[in-house]
Amino acid sequence: GQYGDQLQFGGRHCVDTFVEAVTALACLSWMPGGVTFAGLHFCVRHEECHTAAAESAGRC
């Protein structure tokens, strides 16, 4: 988050910040249900996403 502005607008730390953001999304994609960021969904096991969504919908 420290160089988020450079990621958005370009700058000296743009590449490093992009790599860190992609690495974080890759790690979070292993969580049950995956992760949704900027309207895109990332997951490793898509069938678990449906199960997690159904379970969370039942709690509300």
C-alpha positions as CSV (number, residue, x, y, z in Angstrom):
1,G,0.0,0.0,0.0
2,Q,2.9,2.3,0.5
3,Y,3.4,2.9,-3.3
4,G,-0.2,2.4,-4.4
5,D,-0.1,5.8,-6.2
6,Q,2.9,4.7,-8.2
7,L,1.1,1.5,-9.1
8,Q,-1.8,3.5,-10.4
9,F,0.0,6.3,-12.1
10,G,3.4,4.8,-12.8
11,G,6.7,5.5,-11.1
12,R,9.9,4.0,-9.9
13,H,8.3,1.4,-7.6
14,C,5.5,0.4,-10.0
15,V,6.8,-3.0,-10.9
16,D,7.7,-4.0,-7.3
17,T,4.2,-2.9,-6.1
18,F,2.5,-4.8,-8.9
19,V,4.4,-8.0,-8.0
20,E,3.4,-7.6,-4.4
21,A,-0.2,-7.1,-5.2
22,V,-0.3,-10.1,-7.6
23,T,1.5,-12.3,-5.0
24,A,-1.1,-11.3,-2.4
25,L,-4.0,-12.2,-4.7
26,A,-2.3,-15.5,-5.5
27,C,-2.0,-16.3,-1.8
28,L,-5.6,-15.3,-1.1
29,S,-6.9,-17.4,-4.0
30,W,-6.1,-20.5,-1.8
31,M,-8.5,-19.4,0.9
32,P,-11.9,-21.2,0.9
33,G,-14.1,-19.1,-1.4
34,G,-11.2,-17.4,-3.0
35,V,-11.0,-13.6,-3.2
36,T,-12.7,-11.0,-5.3
37,F,-10.7,-7.9,-6.2
38,A,-11.7,-5.1,-8.6
39,G,-14.6,-7.2,-9.9
40,L,-12.5,-10.2,-10.7
41,H,-12.6,-13.5,-8.8
42,F,-9.5,-15.5,-8.1
43,C,-9.7,-19.0,-6.6
44,V,-8.0,-22.4,-6.9
45,R,-10.9,-24.6,-6.3
46,H,-14.1,-23.1,-7.8
47,E,-16.4,-25.7,-6.3
48,E,-15.4,-24.4,-2.8
49,C,-16.4,-20.9,-3.8
50,H,-20.0,-22.0,-4.4
51,T,-20.1,-23.9,-1.1
52,A,-18.7,-20.9,0.8
53,A,-21.1,-18.5,-0.9
54,A,-24.0,-20.7,0.0
55,E,-22.9,-21.0,3.6
56,S,-22.4,-17.3,4.0
57,A,-25.8,-16.6,2.4
58,G,-27.5,-18.8,4.9
59,R,-26.0,-16.9,7.9
60,C,-27.5,-13.5,6.9
